[in-house]
């Protein structure tokens, strides 16, 4: 039997038999510093809870943006969301979580994020490549 990696278990815990909807092979890393870490947002956006790991994004800082999309505000419970922007200063860093997701789930995350954000590929403190949503 092909057992999924722990990254495919909801929140990285449990026996795969307990999670029949778990994704067998998430192959995309998405760095989240905000609402995509919230269980309700994950369930609505991805249809499951996502395995996460701590990491950081060097050379960036956090700002905040007012969100006007009522669906996103209702789902997250927040009208103001964090948004990161590059500083070029290696001493700056944003802490967050790496989410292990599939390409389809990455597309779903694109739909969740409002037009204030764009997705780019970055190198995290762990030296892993990951996607992140940054200020446009």
N, C-alpha and C positions, 0 to 999 in steps of 0.2 A: 504494500500500500504506500502510495506517495503521500507523505505527511507534509502539510504546509509548514513553512517557516514560522517562527514565533511572530514575525512581522505581520502575518496575515490574520492573527487572532485579534479580536477587538481589544484595543488598549494594550495589546501584547500579553494578554493573560489567557489561561484556560486551555482546555483540551479541544482540539479541532472538532471532535465529534459533538461538542456542545454548541458549535456555531456553524450550522449547515450553510449559512449564507456567506461565510468568510471567503475572501478572495485567496486563491491558491498562490498566485505569483505577482504581488504588486512589484512593479519594476521602475516606478518613478518616485523620486524624493521631492517633497514639497516642504519648504521651510515656512512655518507659520509662527507669527509673533502676536497673533490676535484671535479673532473670532473663529477661525477654522479649527482651533483647539477645543471649542465648546462642544460638548456631546450633542446638544440639540441641533446645532449647525451641521455637525458631521452626519447625524442621522438623516436630516432633511436633504443635505447636499449629496451624500455618498450612499445613503441607505444602510449604513453600518457605522459602528465606531471604529476608528482607525488606530493602528499601532503607532506609537510615537516614541521618539528618543530626544533627550536634551541635546541642544547644539547652540551655536551662536553664529551671527553674521558679522564678520569684521568689516570696518570701513563704512559703516552705515549708522544712522541715528533715527530715532522715532519722532515723528510729528503726529498730529492728529487732524482728522478730516471729518467734517459734518457729512453724514450720509443722508441723502434725500429719498432713496428708494425705500418705500414703505415696507415692502416684503423683507428686505434685508434688516431693516430696523426692527420689525416685529419678530423676526427669527432670532436675532442676536440679543434683542432687548436693549440695544445701545444705539443712540443717534449719532454718537461720535466714535469713530474707530481709529485705531493706530494705523499709521502709514509710514513706511521707511523711505529714506532718501540717502543717496551716497554722500559721504563727506570727504572721501579720499584720505582720511586720517586713520592710520592703522590702530590707533589707541581707542577709537570709537568702536562699539559693537552693540548689536541687538541680540538679546537672548530670546530663545524660543524653542520650538519643537520641530523635529523632522517627522513628517507624516509619510508613511509608506503606502503609496496608492498606485492604481492602474492608470493607463493612458485615458481610458473612458472617465475615470474619476477626476483626472486632471482637467478634462474638458468640462466636467460638472463644476469644478472649482472656478474655471474661467467664467462660467455662466453666473455663479454666485457673486463674484467680485464686480463692483460697480465700475463705471468708466473712469474713476479717479486713479485706478490702478492699472498697471501693465505687468505682464509676467516676463521675467528674464531668468537666465541661468547664471548662477553664482557659485563661488567656492566657499564652503562653510569653514568654520574654525577647525572642524574635524578633517578638513581637506577633501571632503566629499563634494561632488557637484550636486546641486539641487536647484529646483525652481523656486522663485520667490516673487511675490507681488510687491512692486515698488510704486512710488509716486510718478505720475506721468510728467 
